[in-house]
């Protein structure tokens, strides 16, 4: 149930609850934080829901290059509380999604027809600061860094206008947060980046949230065979329900998983997706492709300073290796349409949401994530 604003808080500092990662690998602490008003071209959002993404967990563990202490979270849905000077695309009361990758519509990536990795992003690398190099969060008198200029594990957040997507007023805010990352990243990798073809064969490494959304996209595109790979067999029943035809646990195989995939398909798959972020599974996905026309898409975010090594002579055979971020969607232009598609029953994101918990049960939500019990858990404020 969405809360109505009781008092005018525009232009004022708001004190609210937020989850803070104080140091690498620490348990998240729910603290009282102060959230400054938005500056020019910024938006302050009352969060309604946020999903727990594997990237958040990687950041907290220090596997990504981030500054501590920070407020994690990037997959969020909320209502605009106030806007800074010069904001024109949203207004107070609008329903919006937060975007880990903005769309400034001015840089070389945004201006190119195929580009979506906006040069004003704060993921690679992450400064933890707004575009003016300052923070909008403080706790106990200490500056708190942002996460990808989104920071959704908080009751209120401030983001650049270029990282906000206005969505349909009818959108159910307890569900659509996953469209800002899980759905756009996974489903988009299959239908928009790879453009999976009808009758094709696919393999998906990693059957978590993003991997499950990839399976959904492959199924929707008409793939005839979808092989799912994961070390947690508890995920297999849900994966089959989404469209996986064959499930493999690499730990139970006597041969490398890529060799098994090659034997199952005889020639290799048409499309391989890596949704974990590990060099070994990236290589396995690459080696699972048809040598001539297979397409391998790297969707998982790898840890900082990790390297990928391929057998150089094999590259000339014709396979394609492609990195994918948020499904190659130009975020502000395209992600709102995914919300509309959901409202019009063109896509169904409901099977991707296995748990919904109140924000104060954040630690239970992470326990479910670490145990592999959830596809996506959404925290509700």
MOTALIN-V799645 format. One record per residue. N is the residue number from 1. PSI is psi in whole degrees, 0 to 359 (999 if undefined). OMEGA is omega in degrees with one decimal (none if undefined). Layout:
N:PSI:OMEGA
N:PSI:OMEGA
//
This chain:
1:126:-176.2
2:135:-179.3
3:143:175.5
4:149:178.5
5:128:-175.5
6:326:-177.4
7:159:179.6
8:114:-179.5
9:3:-177.8
10:138:179.4
11:0:-177.7
12:153:172.3
13:135:-179.6
14:134:172.5
15:128:-176.0
16:179:177.7
17:144:175.3
18:156:175.2
19:129:-177.3
20:133:168.9
21:104:-173.8
22:327:178.9
23:167:-177.0
24:126:175.7
25:3:-178.5
26:155:173.6
27:136:180.0
28:136:180.0
29:127:176.0
30:116:-173.4
31:165:168.5
32:126:179.7
33:158:174.3
34:129:-178.8
35:115:-177.2
36:159:173.0
37:156:178.8
38:141:174.1
39:188:-178.4
40:136:178.1
41:28:178.0
42:160:-176.3
43:132:172.9
44:132:-170.8
45:134:168.9
46:110:-176.5
47:140:176.7
48:321:179.7
49:157:175.9
50:139:177.2
51:154:175.5
52:112:-178.0
53:150:177.9
54:329:179.1
55:325:176.5
56:316:179.6
57:318:178.0
58:320:-179.2
59:315:-179.6
60:323:-179.5
61:354:179.9
62:14:179.4
63:341:175.8
64:159:-179.0
65:97:179.3
66:161:177.8
67:136:177.4
68:153:-6.8
69:150:179.7
70:164:176.1
71:113:-178.0
72:183:176.1
73:139:177.7
74:346:-175.8
75:90:-170.1
76:155:173.4
77:138:-178.9
78:189:-179.2
79:133:-179.7
80:123:178.1
81:317:179.0
82:163:-177.8
83:152:176.4
84:175:-179.6
85:137:175.3
86:357:178.8
87:128:-177.0
88:345:-173.1
89:341:177.0
90:164:178.8
91:162:177.8
92:136:-178.9
93:344:179.3
94:143:170.6
95:135:-175.3
96:162:168.4
97:145:172.1
98:150:-175.9
99:119:178.0
100:328:174.5
101:115:-177.5
102:180:171.8
103:99:-176.9
104:339:179.9
105:19:-179.6
106:332:-173.9
107:174:-177.2
108:323:178.9
109:313:-178.5
110:326:-177.7
111:340:179.1
112:139:-177.2
113:329:-176.2
114:358:-175.8
115:142:173.1
116:355:-178.7
117:79:-173.9
118:139:-178.3
119:351:177.0
120:16:175.0
121:163:178.9
122:46:178.7
123:309:-179.3
124:99:-11.0
125:175:179.5
126:120:177.2
127:335:-176.0
128:12:-177.4
129:161:175.7
130:178:-174.8
131:336:178.4
132:10:175.9
133:25:175.1
134:168:179.9
135:156:175.7
136:2:-176.9
137:139:169.5
138:151:176.7
139:125:-179.6
140:36:178.2
141:5:-176.5
142:140:177.0
143:134:177.4
144:132:-177.3
145:158:175.8
146:163:174.2
147:108:178.6
148:28:-175.7
149:34:177.2
150:298:177.6
151:83:-175.8
152:356:176.9
153:54:-177.1
154:151:-178.8
155:331:174.7
156:144:176.1
157:163:175.6
158:130:-178.1
159:157:174.1
160:149:177.6
161:326:-177.6
162:354:179.3
163:28:179.7
164:134:177.3
165:116:175.6
166:134:-177.1
167:172:-177.5
168:137:-178.4
169:342:-179.7
170:359:-175.0
171:133:175.9
172:110:-169.7
173:348:177.4
174:358:-177.5
175:321:-165.9
176:354:178.1
177:327:-176.8
178:345:178.4
179:336:-177.9
180:342:178.1
181:292:-173.2
182:309:-176.0
183:312:-179.3
184:322:-179.4
185:308:-174.7
186:299:177.8
187:318:-179.8
188:325:178.3
189:323:-178.4
190:310:-172.0
191:332:-175.4
192:317:-178.8
193:300:-178.3
194:328:-172.1
195:58:179.7
196:134:-174.7
197:154:179.0
198:135:178.7
199:2:-176.5
200:167:174.9
201:140:-176.9
202:153:169.1
203:138:-179.4
204:117:177.1
205:114:-177.5
206:113:-176.6
207:37:172.8
208:211:-176.3
209:305:-178.2
210:317:178.5
211:320:178.0
212:322:177.6
213:326:174.8
214:315:178.0
215:316:179.5
216:319:178.9
217:320:177.4
218:316:178.8
219:314:-179.5
220:332:-179.2
221:354:175.9
222:20:177.4
223:138:-177.2
224:336:179.9
225:128:179.8
226:113:179.9
227:126:179.0
228:134:-177.7
229:125:178.0
230:151:179.0
231:353:179.5
232:103:-175.1
233:347:175.7
234:342:179.0
235:345:-171.9
236:316:179.2
237:317:178.3
238:322:179.9
239:318:178.2
240:322:179.2
241:330:179.6
242:343:178.0
243:356:178.6
244:133:-179.7
245:332:-178.7
246:132:179.0
247:135:179.9
248:134:170.9
249:109:-175.9
250:331:-177.8
251:342:-179.9
252:5:-177.4
253:146:178.0
254:352:179.8
255:161:173.1
256:142:-174.3
257:324:179.8
258:327:177.2
259:321:177.4
260:317:178.3
261:317:178.2
262:319:179.4
263:323:179.3
264:322:-175.4
265:349:-179.0
266:324:-176.1
267:354:-173.7
268:162:-176.3
269:160:174.3
270:322:-177.1
271:129:175.7
272:137:-178.8
273:131:175.0
274:117:-175.3
275:36:-178.6
276:312:-179.8
277:26:178.2
278:140:-178.0
279:319:-178.0
280:318:-179.8
281:334:173.2
282:316:178.9
283:319:178.5
284:320:178.0
285:316:177.9
286:315:-178.0
287:349:178.4
288:349:-175.9
289:154:169.1
290:133:-172.3
291:332:-174.5
292:313:-172.3
293:7:179.1
294:149:178.7
295:125:-179.6
296:122:-176.8
297:123:179.0
298:110:-175.0
299:325:-178.8
300:145:179.4
301:119:-179.1
302:156:179.2
303:157:-178.4
304:139:175.5
305:5:175.4
306:152:-177.0
307:154:177.6
308:124:-177.7
309:123:179.8
310:156:175.4
311:107:-169.8
312:315:-177.6
313:331:-177.1
314:344:-173.3
315:330:-175.3
316:353:-175.8
317:341:175.1
318:350:176.8
319:152:178.4
320:130:174.1
321:124:-173.6
322:131:171.2
323:146:-176.7
324:133:174.7
325:122:-180.0
326:42:172.7
327:18:-176.7
328:12:179.2
329:138:165.1
330:109:-158.4
331:309:-177.1
332:329:-179.2
333:321:-166.2
334:326:-174.2
335:323:174.5
336:329:178.9
337:328:176.8
338:323:175.8
339:316:178.4
340:319:177.9
341:322:177.3
342:316:179.8
343:331:-179.8
344:11:177.5
345:27:176.1
346:332:171.1
347:153:-179.5
348:107:-178.3
349:352:-174.1
350:319:-179.3
351:344:179.4
352:345:-178.7
353:108:-178.5
354:338:-178.6
355:144:170.3
356:126:-176.1
357:152:174.6
358:154:-175.4
359:326:-177.5
360:355:173.3
361:31:179.9
362:317:-176.5
363:323:175.6
364:321:178.8
365:318:178.0
366:327:175.0
367:317:177.4
368:319:179.2
369:311:-177.4
370:330:179.7
371:357:-179.4
372:25:-176.4
373:353:-171.8
374:148:166.9
375:302:172.8
376:131:173.1
377:129:179.0
378:130:175.0
379:134:-178.9
380:134:-178.7
381:999:none
//
